[in-house]
Amino acid sequence: MKISNKKLLVIDSVISISFIIYFFYIFFATTSNIPINDDYQVLNNFTDIINSNSFLDKIKLFYEQHNEHRILYDKIWFFLDYKLSQQVNFNHLSFIGNLSLVGIFIFFIKKSQNKKKDVLILIPLSVLIFNMTFHENITFAMASLSNFTVLLFSLLSIHFITKNELNNRDFALSILFLIFSVFTLGAGLFLILIIASILLYKKEKTYLYTFLFIASILIFIYFIDYQKPPDSPEILETIRNYKFRSFLFSFSFLGNIFARYLIFTNDINESLMLSTSIGFMFFALYLYLIKTKYFKKNLFLFSVMSLIILTAFVTGITRSQLGIDMSIASRYRINSCIFLICVLYYCIECFPRDKFNIGYLNGALLILSIAYFFGISYPQKEYLEFRKKQNYFGVLSYNDGNHKDLNGFYQDFYKDVLIKSANAETYFLPNDQEINKQVNYSNSVKKDISKYEYNSITGNIDKIINFKNSVYIEGWAFIDDLNTKNQELTLAVEDTITKEKVFFKGQKIKRYDLNPYFKKGKLEDGGCVFRIKKEDLATNYTKMYLLVNNNGQNKIFNTEKKLR
């Protein structure tokens, strides 16, 4: 049965919108108004800007580099959010960064409007662009503002410069988005080479000379008072000593949209092999497109692919010393995603409609999109849930006087930044009320211990943290061969003298490490957190048991752990 183009568009739109809604549902469920890693550096710089009394000093601080980058775009949003909200809010900033994905989605829809109307294009676009494999960027404000937006600006710049009849307006817009791109992330500088090549190919000499003049000024401004980051590897040393690794890194970077490495579930080497193989095929396709002079047919797609290829190989040279594992880092995957979308558009262009029914193409697009979503994208939401848990535990610990659990690598620096920002009133960590919502106190409950059996149960207490006014306990348990989704976990704490027990209801948390460790399925809901007020525990209550209620079965597990 042939489906009309109108019905096809409805199906395409409804399914794609469902994927987008789910993406933002996960975003709002896992985001937290807590800085992560490089967020602290940007917050520190922003606080210095606010504290400075000199306009000239404010400009210098605003222009100050961040690693290799000049992230003026990020800082503008920090400033606007501060003015509108009276303090920096990292939830707002992450959301704004993710809106760039909406911009990229709309952009590629516009690019597909002049193509055939009978192709399911929205579904693969929504699955690839609103992608859980971008987890590192999604709830990381500085990263989402930079890594997503630089590509949106780059696409717009290439779009205007590759128009068939280039005019002053399109040239000016291309330059404008180039400038935006450069001052969003250093990778925007790669656009200069791409645009110059496009103008040279199109024999637009007047525009080329004008562009080279503007680009020279732009590069000069970018590198004013530029300092090489101390942790940045020496490029010549990398070329000399890491040639082969740099190539492997670049291919893996190019294909990392297919990396499905999970924290606990699988081996990173599997993802590296897959992404490197895919990246090599992408590069081989690119060489084929050069040979067949595809740029004459679609200069825009070819130019975007060239930008991603250039980014991949430069990143291979500058980052391969740090380990090939970094090639599949989540923050880089948006680049591979854009390349894959270009490949998708190329395949749609080349589909032999005279030989095959378009239904075959649509069927393949639908099946592959759903397979990608459930096989690669969806499982990686575990990173977002894990990060949220880390963030709130770090703040809980910080509020108790220990800054070493803040999420990142330089906790002493983070502490100084938080104190400075609180004094300047630029940012405040979530208050106790918000923390208590996320990591709530465990309620005391009544249990009849005589109804519980000790057999067919496995469990453990992994973490016991004594705070000033409470005890934080993290553990897991499950009854053999039962799904943990609907189980209830209770902590029993026994008085070592009287043998009396008190019981506390737990707060369920995901434990994605249980399934691969025990080689079973459906154990991810077996985790639990208990936060018990010390006033609810007498001194002699120390011995701990885990109680599981599941599917009518009641089991008890002696953890062999003590509170004190």
SEMARDO-114433 format. One record per residue (C-alpha): residue number from 1; residue in one letter; chain; y negated, z, x negated. Coordinates in Angstrom, 1 decimal, decimal comma, padded with zeros to 4 digits. Layout:
<sites>
 pos code unit     yy     zz     xx
 NUM    A    A      Y      Z      X
...
</sites>
This chain:
<sites>
 pos code unit     yy     zz     xx
   1    M    A  000,0  000,0  000,0
   2    K    A -003,4 -001,0 -001,4
   3    I    A -006,1  001,6 -001,4
   4    S    A -009,6  000,5 -000,6
   5    N    A -012,3  001,1 -003,3
   6    K    A -014,1  003,5 -001,0
   7    K    A -011,0  005,7 -000,5
   8    L    A -010,2  005,5 -004,2
   9    L    A -013,7  006,7 -005,0
  10    V    A -013,3  009,7 -002,6
  11    I    A -009,9  010,6 -004,2
  12    D    A -011,4  010,2 -007,7
  13    S    A -014,5  012,3 -006,8
  14    V    A -012,7  015,1 -005,0
  15    I    A -010,1  015,7 -007,7
  16    S    A -012,7  015,4 -010,5
  17    I    A -015,0  017,9 -008,8
  18    S    A -012,1  020,3 -008,4
  19    F    A -011,6  020,2 -012,2
  20    I    A -015,3  020,8 -012,8
  21    I    A -015,4  023,7 -010,3
  22    Y    A -012,4  025,3 -011,9
  23    F    A -014,0  025,0 -015,4
  24    F    A -017,1  026,8 -014,3
  25    Y    A -015,1  029,4 -012,4
  26    I    A -013,3  030,2 -015,7
  27    F    A -016,6  030,2 -017,5
  28    F    A -018,2  032,8 -015,1
  29    A    A -015,0  034,9 -015,1
  30    T    A -014,9  035,1 -018,9
  31    T    A -018,5  035,0 -020,1
  32    S    A -020,2  038,2 -021,2
  33    N    A -023,8  039,0 -022,2
  34    I    A -022,7  040,0 -025,7
  35    P    A -023,5  038,1 -028,9
  36    I    A -020,7  036,6 -031,0
  37    N    A -020,7  035,7 -034,7
  38    D    A -023,7  033,4 -035,4
  39    D    A -025,4  034,6 -032,2
  40    Y    A -026,4  037,6 -034,2
  41    Q    A -028,2  035,5 -036,9
  42    V    A -030,1  033,6 -034,2
  43    L    A -031,0  036,9 -032,4
  44    N    A -032,1  038,4 -035,7
  45    N    A -034,4  035,4 -036,4
  46    F    A -035,7  035,5 -032,9
  47    T    A -036,5  039,2 -033,0
  48    D    A -038,4  038,6 -036,3
  49    I    A -040,4  035,9 -034,5
  50    I    A -041,3  038,3 -031,7
  51    N    A -042,2  041,1 -034,2
  52    S    A -044,4  038,8 -036,3
  53    N    A -048,1  039,1 -035,7
  54    S    A -049,0  035,9 -037,6
  55    F    A -048,8  032,6 -035,7
  56    L    A -048,1  030,8 -039,0
  57    D    A -045,2  033,2 -039,8
  58    K    A -043,9  032,7 -036,3
  59    I    A -043,8  028,9 -036,9
  60    K    A -042,1  029,4 -040,3
  61    L    A -039,5  031,7 -038,7
  62    F    A -039,0  029,3 -035,8
  63    Y    A -038,3  026,5 -038,3
  64    E    A -036,1  028,6 -040,6
  65    Q    A -032,7  027,0 -041,2
  66    H    A -029,4  028,3 -039,9
  67    N    A -026,7  027,6 -042,4
  68    E    A -027,2  023,8 -043,0
  69    H    A -029,0  023,3 -039,6
  70    R    A -032,4  023,5 -038,1
  71    I    A -031,5  024,7 -034,6
  72    L    A -035,0  024,5 -033,0
  73    Y    A -033,4  023,6 -029,6
  74    D    A -031,4  026,8 -029,5
  75    K    A -034,5  028,9 -030,4
  76    I    A -036,6  027,2 -027,7
  77    W    A -034,0  028,4 -025,1
  78    F    A -033,9  031,8 -026,6
  79    F    A -037,7  032,0 -026,2
  80    L    A -037,7  030,6 -022,6
  81    D    A -034,9  033,0 -021,6
  82    Y    A -036,7  035,9 -023,2
  83    K    A -039,9  035,1 -021,3
  84    L    A -038,1  034,6 -017,9
  85    S    A -035,6  037,5 -018,1
  86    Q    A -037,7  039,9 -020,3
  87    Q    A -034,8  039,9 -022,7
  88    V    A -032,3  037,4 -024,2
  89    N    A -029,3  037,0 -022,0
  90    F    A -026,3  035,3 -023,6
  91    N    A -024,7  034,5 -020,3
  92    H    A -027,7  032,4 -019,4
  93    L    A -027,8  030,7 -022,8
  94    S    A -024,0  029,9 -022,7
  95    F    A -024,4  028,4 -019,2
  96    I    A -027,3  026,2 -020,3
  97    G    A -025,2  025,0 -023,3
  98    N    A -022,4  024,1 -021,0
  99    L    A -024,7  022,2 -018,7
 100    S    A -024,8  019,6 -021,5
 101    L    A -021,2  018,8 -020,6
 102    V    A -022,5  018,0 -017,1
 103    G    A -025,1  015,7 -018,8
 104    I    A -022,4  014,0 -020,8
 105    F    A -020,2  013,6 -017,7
 106    I    A -023,1  012,0 -015,7
 107    F    A -023,9  009,8 -018,7
 108    F    A -020,4  008,3 -018,9
 109    I    A -020,4  007,8 -015,1
 110    K    A -023,6  005,8 -015,4
 111    K    A -022,0  003,8 -018,2
 112    S    A -019,0  003,0 -016,0
 113    Q    A -021,0  001,8 -013,0
 114    N    A -021,2 -001,8 -014,3
 115    K    A -017,4 -001,9 -014,7
 116    K    A -014,8 -002,5 -012,0
 117    K    A -015,0 -000,1 -009,0
 118    D    A -011,2  000,1 -008,5
 119    V    A -010,4  002,4 -011,5
 120    L    A -009,9  006,1 -011,4
 121    I    A -012,4  007,0 -014,1
 122    L    A -013,9  010,3 -012,9
 123    I    A -010,6  012,2 -013,1
 124    P    A -009,9  011,6 -016,8
 125    L    A -013,6  012,1 -017,6
 126    S    A -013,7  015,5 -015,9
 127    V    A -010,4  016,6 -017,5
 128    L    A -011,6  015,6 -021,0
 129    I    A -015,2  016,8 -020,8
 130    F    A -014,7  020,1 -018,9
 131    N    A -012,0  021,1 -021,3
 132    M    A -010,6  024,5 -022,1
 133    T    A -009,8  023,4 -025,7
 134    F    A -013,6  023,8 -026,3
 135    H    A -013,1  027,5 -025,8
 136    E    A -014,9  028,5 -029,0
 137    N    A -018,1  026,9 -027,7
 138    I    A -017,8  027,7 -024,0
 139    T    A -018,8  031,4 -024,1
 140    F    A -020,5  031,3 -027,5
 141    A    A -024,2  030,8 -026,7
 142    M    A -025,4  029,4 -030,0
 143    A    A -022,4  027,1 -030,4
 144    S    A -022,5  025,7 -026,9
 145    L    A -026,3  025,0 -027,1
 146    S    A -025,8  023,2 -030,4
 147    N    A -022,4  021,5 -030,4
 148    F    A -022,4  020,1 -026,9
 149    T    A -026,1  019,2 -026,7
 150    V    A -026,3  017,3 -030,1
 151    L    A -023,8  014,8 -028,7
 152    L    A -025,6  014,4 -025,4
 153    F    A -028,8  013,6 -027,3
 154    S    A -026,9  011,3 -029,7
 155    L    A -025,4  009,4 -026,8
 156    L    A -028,8  008,9 -025,2
 157    S    A -030,3  007,8 -028,4
 158    I    A -027,6  005,2 -029,0
 159    H    A -027,8  004,1 -025,4
 160    F    A -031,4  003,1 -025,6
 161    I    A -031,2  001,5 -029,1
 162    T    A -028,2 -000,7 -028,1
 163    K    A -029,8 -002,2 -025,0
 164    N    A -029,6 -006,0 -025,0
 165    E    A -033,4 -006,6 -024,8
 166    L    A -034,9 -003,8 -026,9
 167    N    A -038,5 -003,0 -026,0
 168    N    A -041,0 -000,4 -027,2
 169    R    A -040,1  002,1 -024,4
 170    D    A -036,4  002,0 -025,3
 171    F    A -037,1  002,2 -029,0
 172    A    A -039,4  005,2 -028,4
 173    L    A -036,8  007,0 -026,3
 174    S    A -034,1  006,4 -028,9
 175    I    A -036,3  007,9 -031,6
 176    L    A -037,2  010,8 -029,3
 177    F    A -033,5  011,7 -028,7
 178    L    A -032,8  011,2 -032,4
 179    I    A -035,4  013,9 -033,2
 180    F    A -034,0  016,1 -030,5
 181    S    A -030,5  015,6 -032,0
 182    V    A -031,6  016,4 -035,6
 183    F    A -033,3  019,6 -034,6
 184    T    A -030,3  020,7 -032,4
 185    L    A -027,7  020,4 -035,2
 186    G    A -027,6  018,9 -038,7
 187    A    A -025,0  016,4 -037,6
 188    G    A -027,9  014,6 -035,8
 189    L    A -028,9  013,2 -039,2
 190    F    A -025,9  010,9 -039,1
 191    L    A -027,6  009,1 -036,3
 192    I    A -030,1  007,7 -038,8
 193    L    A -027,5  005,6 -040,5
 194    I    A -026,0  004,5 -037,2
 195    I    A -029,4  003,4 -035,7
 196    A    A -030,5  001,7 -038,9
 197    S    A -027,2 -000,3 -038,9
 198    I    A -027,7 -001,2 -035,2
 199    L    A -031,2 -002,5 -035,9
 200    L    A -030,0 -004,4 -038,9
 201    Y    A -027,2 -006,0 -037,0
 202    K    A -029,6 -007,0 -034,1
 203    K    A -032,0 -008,4 -036,7
 204    E    A -034,8 -006,3 -035,2
 205    K    A -036,9 -006,3 -038,4
 206    T    A -040,1 -004,9 -037,0
 207    Y    A -038,3 -002,0 -035,3
 208    L    A -036,1 -001,5 -038,4
 209    Y    A -039,1 -001,0 -040,7
 210    T    A -040,8  001,3 -038,2
 211    F    A -037,6  003,2 -037,8
 212    L    A -037,1  003,6 -041,6
 213    F    A -040,6  004,9 -041,9
 214    I    A -040,1  007,5 -039,1
 215    A    A -036,7  008,4 -040,4
 216    S    A -038,1  009,0 -043,9
 217    I    A -040,7  011,4 -042,4
 218    L    A -038,0  013,1 -040,3
 219    I    A -035,8  013,6 -043,3
 220    F    A -038,7  014,9 -045,4
 221    I    A -039,6  017,5 -042,7
 222    Y    A -036,0  018,5 -042,2
 223    F    A -035,6  019,3 -045,9
 224    I    A -038,9  021,2 -046,5
 225    D    A -037,9  024,5 -048,1
 226    Y    A -034,2  023,7 -047,5
 227    Q    A -031,8  026,1 -049,2
 228    K    A -028,2  025,2 -049,8
 229    P    A -026,1  027,9 -047,9
 230    P    A -024,4  030,2 -050,4
 231    D    A -021,0  029,8 -048,7
 232    S    A -021,2  026,0 -048,6
 233    P    A -018,7  024,2 -050,8
 234    E    A -019,8  021,9 -053,6
 235    I    A -019,4  018,3 -052,3
 236    L    A -018,7  016,7 -055,7
 237    E    A -016,1  019,3 -056,4
 238    T    A -014,4  018,6 -053,1
 239    I    A -014,4  014,8 -053,8
 240    R    A -013,0  015,4 -057,3
 241    N    A -010,3  018,0 -056,4
 242    Y    A -009,6  017,7 -052,7
 243    K    A -009,5  013,9 -052,1
 244    F    A -006,2  013,8 -050,2
 245    R    A -006,9  017,0 -048,2
 246    S    A -010,3  015,6 -047,2
 247    F    A -008,6  012,5 -045,8
 248    L    A -006,1  014,5 -043,9
 249    F    A -008,8  016,8 -042,7
 250    S    A -010,9  013,8 -041,4
 251    F    A -007,9  012,3 -039,5
 252    S    A -007,0  015,7 -038,0
 253    F    A -010,7  016,2 -037,0
 254    L    A -010,7  012,8 -035,4
 255    G    A -007,6  013,6 -033,3
 256    N    A -008,1  017,3 -032,6
 257    I    A -008,6  016,8 -028,9
 258    F    A -004,8  016,9 -028,8
 259    A    A -004,5  020,1 -030,8
 260    R    A -002,7  022,7 -028,6
 261    Y    A -002,5  025,6 -031,0
 262    L    A -002,5  028,9 -029,1
 263    I    A -003,0  032,4 -030,6
 264    F    A  000,5  033,6 -029,9
 265    T    A  002,4  030,7 -028,4
 266    N    A  003,1  028,0 -031,1
 267    D    A  002,9  027,1 -034,7
 268    I    A -000,5  025,8 -036,0
 269    N    A  001,4  023,2 -038,1
 270    E    A  002,6  021,4 -035,0
 271    S    A -001,0  020,9 -033,8
 272    L    A -002,1  019,8 -037,3
 273    M    A  000,7  017,2 -037,4
 274    L    A -000,1  015,9 -033,9
 275    S    A -003,9  015,8 -034,4
 276    T    A -003,6  014,1 -037,8
 277    S    A -001,2  011,5 -036,4
 278    I    A -003,5  010,8 -033,4
 279    G    A -006,5  010,7 -035,7
 280    F    A -004,9  008,1 -037,9
 281    M    A -004,1  006,0 -034,9
 282    F    A -007,8  006,3 -033,8
 283    F    A -008,9  005,2 -037,2
 284    A    A -006,5  002,3 -037,2
 285    L    A -007,9  001,2 -033,9
 286    Y    A -011,4  001,5 -035,2
 287    L    A -010,5 -000,8 -038,2
 288    Y    A -009,0 -003,3 -035,7
 289    L    A -012,2 -003,2 -033,7
 290    I    A -014,1 -004,1 -036,8
 291    K    A -011,7 -006,9 -037,6
 292    T    A -012,0 -008,3 -034,0
 293    K    A -015,8 -007,8 -034,1
 294    Y    A -015,7 -005,7 -030,9
 295    F    A -019,3 -004,7 -031,6
 296    K    A -020,4 -008,1 -030,3
 297    K    A -018,8 -007,3 -027,0
 298    N    A -019,8 -003,6 -026,6
 299    L    A -022,2 -002,4 -029,2
 300    F    A -022,8  000,9 -027,5
 301    L    A -019,1  002,0 -027,6
 302    F    A -018,6  000,7 -031,1
 303    S    A -021,7  002,6 -032,3
 304    V    A -020,6  005,9 -030,7
 305    M    A -017,1  005,5 -032,3
 306    S    A -018,8  004,8 -035,6
 307    L    A -020,9  008,0 -035,3
 308    I    A -017,7  010,1 -034,6
 309    I    A -015,9  008,4 -037,5
 310    L    A -018,8  009,2 -039,8
 311    T    A -019,0  012,8 -038,6
 312    A    A -015,2  013,2 -039,2
 313    F    A -015,3  012,0 -042,8
 314    V    A -018,4  013,8 -043,8
 315    T    A -017,0  017,0 -042,3
 316    G    A -013,8  016,3 -044,2
 317    I    A -015,7  016,3 -047,4
 318    T    A -017,9  019,3 -046,7
 319    R    A -015,3  021,5 -045,0
 320    S    A -011,8  020,7 -046,4
 321    Q    A -012,1  023,2 -049,2
 322    L    A -012,1  025,9 -046,6
 323    G    A -008,6  024,9 -045,4
 324    I    A -007,2  022,1 -043,4
 325    D    A -006,7  024,5 -040,5
 326    M    A -010,4  024,3 -039,8
 327    S    A -010,1  020,6 -038,8
 328    I    A -008,7  021,6 -035,4
 329    A    A -011,3  024,3 -034,8
 330    S    A -012,2  024,4 -031,2
 331    R    A -015,9  024,0 -031,9
 332    Y    A -015,3  020,5 -033,3
 333    R    A -013,2  019,1 -030,5
 334    I    A -016,0  017,7 -028,4
 335    N    A -016,4  015,0 -031,1
 336    S    A -012,7  013,9 -030,7
 337    C    A -013,2  014,0 -026,9
 338    I    A -016,1  011,6 -027,1
 339    F    A -014,0  009,2 -029,3
 340    L    A -011,1  009,4 -026,8
 341    I    A -013,4  008,5 -023,9
 342    C    A -014,6  005,5 -025,9
 343    V    A -011,0  004,5 -026,4
 344    L    A -010,4  005,0 -022,7
 345    Y    A -013,3  002,7 -021,8
 346    Y    A -012,0  000,1 -024,3
 347    C    A -008,6  000,2 -022,7
 348    I    A -010,1 -000,3 -019,2
 349    E    A -012,1 -003,3 -020,5
 350    C    A -009,0 -004,8 -022,0
 351    F    A -006,5 -004,2 -019,1
 352    P    A -004,9 -007,5 -018,2
 353    R    A -005,7 -007,6 -014,5
 354    D    A -004,2 -011,1 -014,2
 355    K    A -000,8 -009,9 -015,3
 356    F    A -000,6 -006,3 -013,9
 357    N    A -001,7 -004,6 -010,7
 358    I    A -004,6 -002,2 -011,2
 359    G    A -002,5  000,4 -009,5
 360    Y    A -000,4  000,7 -012,7
 361    L    A -003,5  001,6 -014,7
 362    N    A -004,7  004,1 -012,1
 363    G    A -001,3  005,7 -011,9
 364    A    A -001,2  006,1 -015,7
 365    L    A -004,7  007,6 -015,8
 366    L    A -003,8  010,1 -013,1
 367    I    A -000,5  011,1 -014,6
 368    L    A -001,9  011,4 -018,2
 369    S    A -005,0  013,3 -017,0
 370    I    A -002,9  015,9 -015,1
 371    A    A -000,4  016,1 -018,0
 372    Y    A -003,3  016,7 -020,4
 373    F    A -004,8  019,4 -018,2
 374    F    A -001,7  021,4 -017,7
 375    G    A -000,2  020,7 -021,1
 376    I    A -003,2  021,2 -023,4
 377    S    A -006,4  022,2 -021,7
 378    Y    A -005,3  024,8 -019,1
 379    P    A -003,2  027,0 -021,5
 380    Q    A -006,2  027,5 -023,8
 381    K    A -008,1  029,6 -021,3
 382    E    A -006,2  032,5 -022,9
 383    Y    A -008,7  032,4 -025,7
 384    L    A -011,6  033,0 -023,3
 385    E    A -009,8  036,0 -021,7
 386    F    A -008,9  037,4 -025,1
 387    R    A -012,5  037,0 -026,3
 388    K    A -014,0  038,7 -023,3
 389    K    A -011,6  041,7 -023,8
 390    Q    A -012,6  041,8 -027,5
 391    N    A -016,3  041,7 -026,7
 392    Y    A -016,3  044,6 -024,2
 393    F    A -014,0  046,7 -026,3
 394    G    A -016,4  046,2 -029,2
 395    V    A -019,4  047,3 -027,2
 396    L    A -017,4  050,3 -025,8
 397    S    A -016,6  051,3 -029,4
 398    Y    A -020,2  050,6 -030,5
 399    N    A -021,7  052,8 -027,8
 400    D    A -019,4  055,6 -029,0
 401    G    A -020,8  055,3 -032,5
 402    N    A -018,4  052,8 -034,2
 403    H    A -019,8  049,3 -034,9
 404    K    A -016,7  048,1 -036,8
 405    D    A -015,1  046,7 -033,6
 406    L    A -018,0  044,3 -032,8
 407    N    A -016,6  040,8 -032,3
 408    G    A -017,2  038,8 -035,6
 409    F    A -017,0  039,2 -039,4
 410    Y    A -020,1  041,0 -040,5
 411    Q    A -020,3  044,2 -038,4
 412    D    A -022,7  046,0 -040,6
 413    F    A -025,2  043,2 -040,2
 414    Y    A -024,5  043,1 -036,4
 415    K    A -025,3  046,8 -036,2
 416    D    A -028,7  046,3 -037,9
 417    V    A -029,5  043,3 -035,6
 418    L    A -028,7  045,3 -032,5
 419    I    A -030,8  048,2 -033,5
 420    K    A -033,7  045,9 -034,4
 421    S    A -033,5  043,9 -031,2
 422    A    A -033,3  047,1 -029,1
 423    N    A -036,4  048,5 -030,8
 424    A    A -038,2  045,2 -030,2
 425    E    A -036,8  045,0 -026,7
 426    T    A -035,6  041,4 -027,2
 427    Y    A -032,0  042,2 -026,3
 428    F    A -029,9  045,2 -025,1
 429    L    A -026,1  045,4 -025,0
 430    P    A -024,5  045,9 -021,6
 431    N    A -025,1  049,5 -020,3
 432    D    A -022,4  052,0 -019,6
 433    Q    A -022,3  051,1 -015,9
 434    E    A -021,4  047,5 -016,8
 435    I    A -018,9  048,5 -019,4
 436    N    A -017,2  050,8 -017,0
 437    K    A -016,8  047,9 -014,5
 438    Q    A -015,0  045,9 -017,2
 439    V    A -013,0  048,8 -018,8
 440    N    A -012,9  051,3 -016,0
 441    Y    A -011,7  054,9 -016,1
 442    S    A -008,1  055,4 -015,0
 443    N    A -007,5  057,3 -011,8
 444    S    A -005,1  060,2 -011,6
 445    V    A -002,2  059,5 -009,3
 446    K    A  000,9  061,3 -007,9
 447    K    A  004,4  060,2 -008,9
 448    D    A  007,9  061,5 -008,3
 449    I    A  009,5  061,1 -011,7
 450    S    A  013,0  061,8 -010,3
 451    K    A  013,0  058,3 -008,7
 452    Y    A  012,6  056,5 -012,1
 453    E    A  015,4  055,3 -014,3
 454    Y    A  015,3  054,9 -018,1
 455    N    A  017,5  051,7 -018,4
 456    S    A  016,6  048,0 -018,5
 457    I    A  013,0  048,4 -019,5
 458    T    A  011,0  047,5 -022,6
 459    G    A  007,5  048,6 -023,6
 460    N    A  005,2  049,9 -026,2
 461    I    A  001,8  051,6 -026,8
 462    D    A -000,1  049,4 -029,3
 463    K    A -003,5  051,1 -029,5
 464    I    A -004,7  054,6 -029,1
 465    I    A -008,5  055,1 -029,7
 466    N    A -010,0  058,6 -029,4
 467    F    A -013,6  058,2 -028,2
 468    K    A -016,0  061,2 -027,9
 469    N    A -015,4  061,7 -024,2
 470    S    A -012,3  059,6 -023,5
 471    V    A -009,1  058,1 -024,8
 472    Y    A -008,5  054,3 -024,8
 473    I    A -004,9  053,3 -024,6
 474    E    A -003,5  049,8 -024,7
 475    G    A  000,1  048,9 -024,1
 476    W    A  002,7  046,8 -022,2
 477    A    A  006,0  047,2 -020,4
 478    F    A  008,3  045,1 -018,3
 479    I    A  011,6  045,4 -016,5
 480    D    A  014,2  043,1 -017,9
 481    D    A  014,4  039,7 -016,1
 482    L    A  011,6  040,4 -013,7
 483    N    A  008,3  038,5 -013,3
 484    T    A  005,4  040,8 -014,3
 485    K    A  002,9  039,3 -012,0
 486    N    A  003,1  041,9 -009,2
 487    Q    A  004,2  044,9 -011,3
 488    E    A  002,3  048,2 -011,5
 489    L    A  002,0  050,1 -014,7
 490    T    A  001,4  053,9 -014,8
 491    L    A  000,9  056,1 -017,8
 492    A    A  002,6  059,5 -017,8
 493    V    A  001,3  062,1 -020,2
 494    E    A  003,6  065,2 -020,7
 495    D    A  002,6  068,7 -021,6
 496    T    A  004,8  069,4 -024,7
 497    I    A  005,1  073,1 -023,7
 498    T    A  005,5  073,2 -019,9
 499    K    A  007,0  069,6 -019,7
 500    E    A  004,7  069,0 -016,7
 501    K    A  003,3  065,4 -016,4
 502    V    A  000,1  063,9 -015,3
 503    F    A -000,1  060,2 -014,2
 504    F    A -002,8  057,6 -014,6
 505    K    A -003,0  054,2 -013,0
 506    G    A -003,6  051,4 -015,4
 507    Q    A -005,9  048,3 -015,5
 508    K    A -003,8  045,2 -015,9
 509    I    A -004,6  042,8 -018,8
 510    K    A -003,1  039,6 -020,0
 511    R    A -000,6  039,7 -022,9
 512    Y    A  000,1  036,2 -023,9
 513    D    A  002,0  037,4 -027,0
 514    L    A  004,9  038,7 -024,9
 515    N    A  006,5  035,5 -023,8
 516    P    A  006,8  033,9 -027,2
 517    Y    A  007,9  037,1 -028,9
 518    F    A  010,7  037,9 -026,4
 519    K    A  011,4  034,2 -025,8
 520    K    A  011,1  034,7 -022,0
 521    G    A  008,8  033,5 -019,3
 522    K    A  006,3  035,2 -016,9
 523    L    A  005,6  038,3 -019,0
 524    E    A  001,9  037,6 -019,6
 525    D    A  000,9  040,1 -016,8
 526    G    A  002,8  042,9 -018,5
 527    G    A -000,2  044,3 -020,4
 528    C    A -002,2  047,4 -019,4
 529    V    A -005,2  049,4 -020,5
 530    F    A -005,8  053,1 -019,7
 531    R    A -009,1  054,8 -020,3
 532    I    A -008,8  058,5 -019,6
 533    K    A -011,5  061,1 -019,6
 534    K    A -010,7  063,9 -022,0
 535    E    A -011,6  066,4 -019,3
 536    D    A -008,6  065,1 -017,3
 537    L    A -006,2  065,9 -020,2
 538    A    A -005,4  069,5 -021,3
 539    T    A -004,9  070,0 -025,0
 540    N    A -001,1  070,2 -024,8
 541    Y    A -000,7  066,9 -022,9
 542    T    A  000,3  064,5 -025,7
 543    K    A  003,7  062,8 -025,1
 544    M    A  003,4  059,4 -023,4
 545    Y    A  005,7  057,4 -021,0
 546    L    A  005,1  054,1 -019,3
 547    L    A  006,2  053,8 -015,7
 548    V    A  006,9  050,4 -014,1
 549    N    A  007,1  049,6 -010,4
 550    N    A  008,3  046,1 -009,7
 551    N    A  010,2  044,4 -006,9
 552    G    A  011,5  047,8 -005,6
 553    Q    A  012,7  048,9 -009,0
 554    N    A  011,2  052,0 -010,7
 555    K    A  011,7  052,4 -014,4
 556    I    A  010,3  054,7 -017,1
 557    F    A  010,0  054,0 -020,8
 558    N    A  009,6  056,7 -023,5
 559    T    A  007,0  055,2 -025,9
 560    E    A  007,7  057,8 -028,7
 561    K    A  003,9  057,9 -029,1
 562    K    A  001,6  060,9 -028,9
 563    L    A -002,0  061,2 -028,0
 564    R    A -002,7  063,8 -030,6
</sites>
